[in-house]
Amino acid sequence: MPLQQGSRFSRYGGRDQRQRPKDEFEVKLIDLARVTRVAEGGKHLSFRAVVVGGDRKGKVGIGIGKGLDVAQAIEKAGRNAKKNVIIVPITKDSIANEVEAKFGPSRVLLKPQVKGRGLVAGGPVRVVCQLAGIKNISAKYISGTHNKLNNAMAVIVALKKLKPHAATQPETKTQEN
């Protein structure tokens, strides 16, 4: 028997929490750091979480959250990732063209691949591409940095540079008589 508004399980006649639709936005943790801030009274310990969220259908975002415990930091980062979502133009389970981007000291090169090649990438690039829904891509770090946050942000900058597939094809000019 489905729960209805005003039933004994729902509070104040509102929607019951168990009827909430499942969120398709998947979140994965890519970096967790214990950070300290030196104040007058001593050191203050907190945690910084970096997460990537996406729906595997062309939407992906990165979020950073800080909190006094790990769970709080991850939750904040997840909310932040949902706010920073970008739409990635995916063509044939890959990207339309080769793209290179830089964020801070990080540089990344993304190349489209044919169907069946798979995701040839490591670290944060792999996580971002998986959650964006890209199945066939090759990626390479051009810089020497191993900072996961900067590398993930470089991938987001690269994906922002992509144009929809229709925009990458040359337009045919028609002559009018």
GITAVEN-V762056 format. One record per backbone hydrogen bond with DSSP energy under -0.5 kcal/mol. NH is the residue of the N-H (numbers start at 0). CO is the residue of the C=O. If there is no record, write none. Layout:
BEGIN
nh | co
NH | CO
NH | CO
END
This chain:
BEGIN
nh | co
5 | 13
6 | 3
9 | 6
12 | 9
13 | 10
18 | 15
19 | 16
25 | 23
25 | 53
27 | 51
29 | 49
30 | 49
32 | 47
34 | 32
34 | 45
36 | 43
38 | 36
38 | 41
41 | 38
43 | 36
44 | 42
45 | 34
46 | 66
47 | 32
48 | 64
49 | 30
50 | 62
51 | 27
52 | 60
53 | 25
54 | 58
55 | 58
55 | 130
57 | 131
59 | 85
60 | 52
61 | 83
62 | 50
64 | 48
66 | 46
72 | 68
73 | 69
74 | 70
75 | 71
76 | 72
77 | 73
78 | 74
79 | 75
80 | 76
81 | 77
82 | 78
83 | 79
84 | 81
85 | 59
87 | 57
87 | 85
88 | 86
89 | 87
90 | 93
93 | 90
98 | 109
100 | 107
102 | 105
105 | 102
107 | 100
108 | 139
109 | 98
110 | 137
112 | 135
116 | 113
119 | 117
119 | 136
120 | 118
124 | 121
125 | 122
126 | 122
127 | 123
128 | 124
129 | 125
130 | 126
131 | 127
132 | 128
132 | 129
133 | 128
134 | 92
134 | 132
135 | 92
136 | 117
136 | 134
137 | 110
138 | 119
139 | 108
141 | 106
141 | 139
142 | 106
147 | 145
150 | 146
151 | 147
152 | 148
153 | 149
154 | 150
155 | 151
156 | 152
157 | 153
158 | 154
159 | 155
160 | 156
161 | 157
166 | 163
167 | 163
167 | 164
168 | 164
END
